[in-house]
Amino acid sequence: MYLFTSESVSEGHPDKVADQISDAILDDFLRQDPASRVACETFVSTGLAVVGGEVTSHDAYVDIQGVVRRTIRRIGYTKGEYHFDADSCAVISALHEQSADIARGVDRDGDDQGAGDQGMMFGYACNETPEFMPLPLTLAHMTLIELSRIRREENSPMPYLRPDAKCQFTVAYDDDHTPHHIHTLVLSTQHDPDVSQARIREDVETILLPRVKARLSADNAALFKYGMILHVNPTGQFVIGGPHGDTGLTGRKIIVDTYGGRGAHGGGAFSGKDPSKVDRSAAYAARYIAKNMAAAGVADEILIQISYAIGVAKPVSIFVNTFGTSHTGMSDGEIAETVGRIFDLRPAAIVAKFGLTNPIYEPTAAYGHMGRDPFVKEVELIRDGRPVRKQVQFFGWELLDSVDRCRAAFNLKG
């Protein structure tokens, strides 16, 4: 038996505040001009939000101050006692135009649009959960999503909650890599000063965790029964939090954003980047391929790497690791060659496949970019100065619409 741990953080964590501001700004540019090129970084601290980076757009005008304050308000920083709130924090913008040298490789028409940078991107999937994600990370995300729901409820049963929180699950696995039980949960949640730690712990056990278990499959919910170790606010108090407690910066939670340490990560952050940056778009494509292949039965666990050269459309390489779980009778190298034949991994094709020029990014910036439920929502776009309503796909890289194609390519039965 062995242990594996993953963590998540809430939308009120300072790094996630920064990610959400960056993606909200990206969305506002794309809402007005789908050809916008955006690389937006955000820094937050006590009473301060600084936005910087490179932007090129033909006709978009974004009210940076308004977007920043709207995002902070939505997250829940609305009180002066937090020392960081939507109405009183200072907002500084240092955005400038994208480098002409980078634009030269990207601004090509049609399918030959080059990658916005060199680099390697990874996608991962496994069959531990219905979302084809590692169980420890799924548990951590679910727990903090439920905690956020409780905080926002009218007449909340935990009315002392504040926006910042962190959660860490350790799962015990059998040697055949099957989850055996939940070993440890560490939960740190920001709170008002007039609540006891005993009350918080009791509420976690009697209010929060039953709601989390209710969202799990029966098999995974049963993993809690073996006497889990529980640490709630192990420092003894968590009143000072958010950007007042620690600075936040875009791109510092890339493992939370992806696979909780189970799947590899190429190192490039996602938030604030338009889809010409393959750091983002190719990582989504790699996840899509891995998830559909796992769902098709190609393997129980799959890691895919795609690499690019700046300004070049086709990938430099495709790598596949099935960790000895393949059901195809093919080597991992042969599987990789098949992936290259059946999936178009040129940046323009990826953008078209998932509708990545639409304003779909702010919801990705908390609780993970992978393993989320895809949904369609009507959004308002600005075209020729006029508002236009459009149905837009969110989290399209999580759709399982290539399962049959994968089964056919690898001669697998349904």
N, C-alpha and C positions, 0 to 999 in steps of 0.2 A: 504494500500500500504506500502511496505517496500523496503529498499535499501540493495544491497549486492555488495561487491567490491572484485576484484581479480587483481593481478599484474603479469607482466612478465618483464624479463630483456633481453637485447640483448646478442649476442655472445661475445661482447666486454666488458661486465660487468666483473669485476675482479673475482667474484666467478665462473662465467661461463667460463672464461679463464681457471681457475683451473680445472673445470669439464672436459672440452674438452681435456686438456693435459692428464689427468688421463685416459680418455677413449681412446685416441689415443695410449697411451702406452699399455693399455689392448689389443686393436686391433692388435698391432704389435706382441705381444706375441701369440695371438690366430692364427694369420696369419701363424705362423711358427709351433706352437704346440697347437692343439685344446684342449689338456688336461692341459694346463697351469692353475695354480692357482695364481690369482692376486688380491691383495688388495692395490691399489695405491692411495696415497693422494698427492695433490699438493698445494703448498703455493706460491703465487705471490705477489710481492711488487715492489717498485721502482727499476728498473734495475735488478731484481732477480726472479728466479723461482727455488723452492726447491721441489724435488720429493722424497717421502719416502713411506715405507710400506713393504709388504711381497709378495714375488714372488717365486713360485716353477715351474720350467719348465725342461723338459727332454733335449731339444736340441735347444731351441730358444736363439738367441742373438739379443738384441734390442739396437740400438744406441739411448740411452736416449736423449743425447744432440740434435741429429738430429731430433728426433720426436718432442721434445719440441719446437725447433726453427721453424720447419715446421708448427706446429699448430699455433703458435703465428703469423707467417707470413700470413697464410690463414685467420685468424681472421681480420687482417688489421693493426696490430701494426708494422709498417715498417719505422717509422720516428724517428730520435733522439729526436725531440722536444716533443714526447710523454713521454720521460723519461722511457720508457719500449718498447724495440723493438727487433725484432727477431734476429738481427745480433749482437747486442752489450750487451744484458742482460746476466748476469751470470746464469749458470745452475748448480745446485748441486744435485747429486743423493745419496740417502741414503736408497736404496732398499736392503732388505735382505730376507732370506729364510722363508717360512711359518712355523709357529709353528707345531711341530710334534704332539702335543696334538690335535690340530684342524684337521690336516691331517688324523689322525687315524679314525675319524668319517666320513670323506668325501671320502677317497680314497678306495672305494669298487667298485668292478666290477658289472655291470648289473643294474637292476632296484632297487636294495636295497641300492643304494648310499644314505647316510644320508644327512640331511640338514646341511649346513655349519655353522649354528648358530641357537640358539633359537630365537624366536621373532614372532611378529604378523604383517601381511601384509594386506593391504586393496586394493580393487578395487571398482571403482564407475562408473556409467553411468546414464545419464538422456537424455530425448528426446528434450532438448532445441535447439540443433543444429544438422545438418546432421552427425557430428562427434560423437554424443552422449556424448557431453561434456558441462559443464556449460558455458553459454553465456559470462559472463564477462572475463573468462580466454581465451576463444577462440578469443574474440575481442583483448585482450592484445597481445596474440601471433601473430595474423594476422598483427596487426599494426606494431610490431617491425620487423617481417619478411619483410614486404613491405618497411619499412624504410631502412633495410639492403640492399634490392635490389636496392633502389634508390641510396644509398651510393656507391654501386659497379658499377653502370651504367657508361658506357663511355659517356662523356658529360652529367654528372648528372645534373638534374635541381636543386639539392641541394648540390653543390660541396663543401660546408663548413662542411659537416657532418664528425664526427669522430666515432670510433667504439662503444663507451660506450653509453648506453641508458636504460631508464626504462619507463614503461608504466603501467597505472592503470585505469581500467574502473569500474565505479559504474553504476549498472543497477537497475532501479526501477521495482518492481514486484507487480502485483495485489495480493490480498490476496489468490487467488487460485493458486499462484506460477507461473503465466504466465508473461513473460517479457512484460512490458508496454512501457518503453522508456529508452534510454541511458541518465542517469542523469548527469554524470561527467566523463570527460577524463582528466587525468594528464599525461603529456608527458615531460620527461626530456631527452634531447638529447645532447651529447657532440658535440662541434662545434669549428671551428677555431676562433681566437680572433677578426678577422676583419669583422664580420657579426653582424648586429643589431638583437635584439630580435624581433623587429617588422617584419623583413624579415622572420625570422624563423617561427613565428606564422602564417604569411600569407601563407607561403609555406606548413605548416602543414594543413591548412584549404583548400587550393586550389590544392595541389598536392598529399599529402599523404592520406588524408581522402577519397577523391573520389576513389582512388585505393583500399582502404580497403573495401568501400561499394560495389565496383564492384565484390569482391570476396565472398560476403555474399549472402545468400538466400534473395529473395525479401522481405519476412516478416521481417527478422532481419535487413536488410538494412533500412527498413522503420522506425525502432525504433530511428533513428537519427533525426527525423523531429521535435521533441518537444522542441527545444531550449536547447541543451546540454550545460552545463557549461564546459569551456575549460581552462585548465591551462597548459601553455607551458613554460618550464624552470622557474618555479615559484620563484627560488632564484634570478633570473635576469641574471645569466651567468653560463655556464657549459663548461669551456675550459679545466680545469684540471680534467682528468677522468682516467678510466682504473686502472690498478694496481698502477700507480703513485698517483692517487687520493684517493685510498682506497685499503687495502690489500684484496686478494682473497684467498679462501680456498675451496677445494673440499667438496661438500655436504652441503653447506649452503643455497641452494635454493631448498629444497625438496618440498615445496608447489608449487613453480613455475613448478617443474618437474612433478607434479601429477595433482591435481584438483583445484588449486587456493583457497583452504580453504573450498570448498564445501563438498568434500569427506574427510573422515578421512585419517590419515597417521600414519603408525606404528613407524616412527621415524628414520628408517634406510635409509641412502643415497644410491643412485644407482651407480653413476659414479666411475670408477676405479675398480669395483668389477666383478670378473668372475661369471658365472651363478651358480656355486655351492653355492654361497651366496644367500639364499632365500630372503634376503632383496630386491634383484633385481628380480630374476626369478619368485618367487611366487607373487610378486606385478604385474608383467606382466600377469601371469596366472589369477589373480583375476580380472584385468581389462578386459581381454579377455572374461571371463565368464559373468561379469556384462554387457558388451557391447552386446554380443550375446543374452543374456536374455532380455535386453531392446529392441533390434531390433526384437526379437520374439514376443514381446507383453506381456511378463511375468509381467512387471511392468513399470510404467513411470519413476521411479527413483529407483535405486538399489545400495546398499552398501554391499560389501562382505568382510568378514574378514577370513583369514586363519592363523592358528598359528602352529608352529613347535617346536620340541625339537632337539637340536644339535645331530647329528649322527643318527637320527631316520628318516626313509623315509616317513611314512604316517603322514599327519597332525594330530596335537593334537585336533584341533577343526575347525569347519566351522560355520560361523555366517552369517546370511542374514537379512538385514533391507530394506523393500520396502516402508517405510514411508507412509503406508496406500494406496499405489497406485497399489497394486497387482491386476491382472486380472485373477487369477487362482482359486480363492475360497479356497486356501490353506493358512495355517498359515505360517509366516516367518520361523518358526522352521521346518515345513514340506518341505518348499522350500529348506532350507539348507540341509536336509537329501537327497533330490533329487539331488542337486548339487554334493554331495559326491558320489552318485552312478554313475552319467553320465560323470564326469570328473575325470581323473587320475591326482592327485595332488602330486604324488611323485616327488622329484626334478629331477630324471633322465628322467621321462616321460615329464616333462615340458621342459627340455632342448632339448629333441628329437623333441617334437611337434613344437617348434619355431626355431629350428636350432641355439641355443644360444651359441654353441661353435665356430660359425663363427665370423669373424671380422666385426660386424655390429653396434658397439656401439658409435663411434664418432658422427654420425648424431643425436643420441638421446640427446646429452649433451647440446643442446641449443634449446629453444622454445618448451620444453615439451617432455616427453617420451610417453604421452598418447594423443590420439586424432589426431595422424599424419596419413598421407596417406601411406599405405603399398606399397612397390615397390620391384621389383626384379632387381638386378644389378650384372654384372659380376665382380668378384674380383680376385686378384692374390694371391694364397696361395703358401707357400713353403713346399714341401713334399720331404723328402729324399734329401734335398739340391737342388732341382730343382723347378722352378716356374710352377705352375699349375693354369689354369683358371677355375673358377667355378661360376655358377649362384647361387646367394644367396638371400634369402628372408630377407628384412629389415622390421621392425615393424610388424612382423607376428602376434603379439598379438592384432593387430587392424583389422585383417581379420574377416569377418562375415561369416565364414564357418561352424558354429555350430547352426545357426538359426533354421534349420529344426529339428535338434536333440532336441533343447530346446522346440520347439512347440510340438513335439511328446511326450516328457517326461511330459509336463504339460497340454496335451490335448487341445492345442490351434489351431485354424484354421489360415491358412496363410492370 
